[in-house]
Amino acid sequence: MYKIGQLAKLAEVTPDTIRYYEKQQMMEHEIRTEGGFRLYSENDLQRLRFIRYGRQLGFTLEAIRELLSIRVDPEHHTCQESKTIVQSRLSEVETMIAELQRMQRSLKRLNDACCGTAHSSVYCSILEALEKGALSPQTD
């Protein structure tokens, strides 16, 4: 059994993070010491690591909650349910990547358009391009 500080250290989170997940009803603390300290089990550590990894992958708390419910009660769920949640997140990430790639191309064009010399920025091609871009939407 672990106290909250020990559990937090093992899972590489803060005790406040554990308390937050408890408030979100993603973790429980059924056992307490005589002094009222929360005690956590190996299962709690595994659950916390599950939540933490889900957050690292960018899942919402709601999606993690759904995945946890599937994990806790696998008899009443299908792999398709988990896959649907993952596919949704993957689609979001792919959209973000496409947006970042468009941004990268635009920044590269701005960078390539500038001579980069120490002359006055009165005629700076980057500033001119940004001004034009602000006036009319640019498409890629």
N, C-alpha and C positions, 0 to 999 in steps of 0.2 A: 504494500500500500504506500501511496505517495501523498505528501502534503502538497498544497497548490504550488508552492515555490519549486519543489522538486519536479513536479509534473511539468511545470512551465519550462524549466531548464532542459529537461529531457526532450521536450517537443520544440525547443527553440522559439518559444513565444513568451509573452509576459503574463503574470497572474491576471492582470486586467483583461487580457485577451480571453483567457479561460472564463472569467466572470461574464464577459460579454457574450460568449457562446452559450453560457448557461442561461442568460437572460433571453437569448434568441431560441431557447429550448432545443439547442443542438447537442448539449451536454447536460449531464445530471450529476448531482453529488448526493447520493443516497446515504453515504456513511460519514459519520462525524466522530471525532474523538470526544472524550469526556469534557475536554476544554472547549468544544464547539468547532474545532478545526475540521475543514473538509478533508476527506481522504479519498484517494482515487486509485483505481485498479489498473492492471495491465490493459484491460479492455478500454478503459478511459483514455489511456495513452495512445492506443491504436486509433481510437475514434478521433482524437485531437490531431494526430498525424494525418489522418484521412482528410479532415477539414482543412488543415494547413496546406496540404498538397493541392486540394481542390481550389483553394484561394490563389495559390501560385499559378495555377493554370487559368485563372481569371474567371472561374465559375462564380455566379452570384450566390449569395447565401441561400436563396430559394432553391437553386439548382443543386447545391450541396445537400440541402435538407432532403430533397427528393432522392438523391443518390444514396444518402444515409438510410432512408426508409426502405429503399430497395435492398440495400446491404443487410439491414437488420431482419428483414422478412422476405428472403429470396423465394420462398415457396409460393408467394402470392404475386410475384412480379416476373417479368420476362427480361431477357437480355436486350430486347428491342427497346424497352423503356430507357435503359441506361444509354444505349446507342443513340437514341433520339436526342437526349440531353447533350451528349458529346458532339453529335453532328451539328446541333444548333450553335454550340460554342465554336466549333471549327469554322462554321460559316462566318461567324462574327470576326474571327481572327483573320480569315482570308480577305474579308472586306477591308479590315484595318491595314493589312499588308498591301493591298492594291492602292489604298489611299496614300500610304507611306511611299510607295513606289512612284506615284504621280508627283508627290511632293519632292521626292529625290530628283526626278527628272527636271522639275521646274527650278530647283535650287542649282542643279548642275548647269542649266542654261544661263541662269543669272551669274553664276561664278565664271563660266566660260566667256560671257559677254564683257566682263570687266578686264581692263588692262592691268589693274592692280598697281599702277605706278603711284608715286607720291604727289601727282598734280592735284590741283584743287578739285574738290568734289562738286563744283558747280555743274560740270557736265558728266557726272557719274552715271554710267550706263545701268548700274544696279538700281540706283534711286529712280531713274527715269522709267525703267521697266516696272518697278513696284508701283509708281504713280499711275502708269498706263493700266496696270493690272487692277488697280483700285477703281479705275473709271469704267473698265469694261471687263466682264468675267472672261478669264482665259480658259480655254479647253485644251485637253491633252488628247 
